[in-house]
Amino acid sequence: MAQLKVTLVKSTIGSKADQIATVKALGLKRIRDVKVMNDTPQIRGMINKVSHLVTVEEN
């Protein structure tokens, strides 16, 4: 299964509560925090919701 490398590049300060919760659900806590996760439709949907706060690389 493909892997995605997700990096938080922008602060969640000033973001909506649901976007902050999505970033936390992705396991990202601070700027430049990186998580590698499986490429699933659920993860893609979460990334799309906070696409302005994160960058994504395919492994």
Backbone torsions as a table, in degrees:
resi	resn	phi	psi	omega
1	MET	NA	141.8	-179.6
2	ALA	-66.6	151.4	179.7
3	GLN	-115.5	147.4	175.5
4	LEU	-118.9	136.4	175.8
5	LYS	-105.3	111.1	-175.1
6	VAL	-107.5	128.2	-178.7
7	THR	-123.4	130.3	175.0
8	LEU	-80.5	120.1	-175.7
9	VAL	-115.1	-8.5	-179.3
10	LYS	-138.3	145.3	-177.5
11	SER	-66.9	152.5	177.0
12	THR	-89.1	-0.7	178.8
13	ILE	-60.9	129.2	-179.9
14	GLY	87.2	-4.3	178.5
15	SER	-81.5	163.1	177.2
16	LYS	-69.5	155.5	-176.1
17	ALA	-59.8	-38.2	-179.6
18	ASP	-69.1	-31.1	176.6
19	GLN	-71.7	-38.9	176.9
20	ILE	-62.9	-41.7	178.9
21	ALA	-65.2	-36.2	178.9
22	THR	-66.5	-42.5	177.7
23	VAL	-62.2	-42.1	177.9
24	LYS	-64.5	-39.5	179.7
25	ALA	-65.7	-28.4	175.6
26	LEU	-75.8	-10.3	178.3
27	GLY	88.3	15.9	-179.1
28	LEU	-97.6	129.0	-175.1
29	LYS	-114.0	-34.2	-177.4
30	ARG	-142.4	165.3	-179.5
31	ILE	-59.9	141.2	-176.1
32	ARG	70.4	12.7	173.9
33	ASP	-76.4	134.4	-174.9
34	VAL	-122.3	137.2	174.5
35	LYS	-132.3	140.1	174.7
36	VAL	-107.7	126.8	-177.5
37	MET	-142.1	163.0	179.6
38	ASN	-68.9	147.8	179.5
39	ASP	-85.0	97.1	177.9
40	THR	-122.0	161.2	177.8
41	PRO	-59.6	-34.2	-179.8
42	GLN	-66.2	-44.1	179.2
43	ILE	-66.7	-41.3	178.1
44	ARG	-60.1	-40.5	178.5
45	GLY	-64.1	-40.5	177.7
46	MET	-64.7	-41.3	179.3
47	ILE	-64.9	-41.1	178.7
48	ASN	-62.0	-33.7	-178.9
49	LYS	-67.4	-33.1	-177.8
50	VAL	-119.7	33.0	-175.0
51	SER	-61.8	-24.4	179.5
52	HIS	-79.4	-8.4	-179.6
53	LEU	-107.9	-15.6	-173.9
54	VAL	-128.2	160.8	167.9
55	THR	-118.1	151.3	-175.9
56	VAL	-128.9	132.5	173.4
57	GLU	-123.4	140.0	177.4
58	GLU	-91.4	134.8	177.9
59	ASN	-99.4	NA	NA
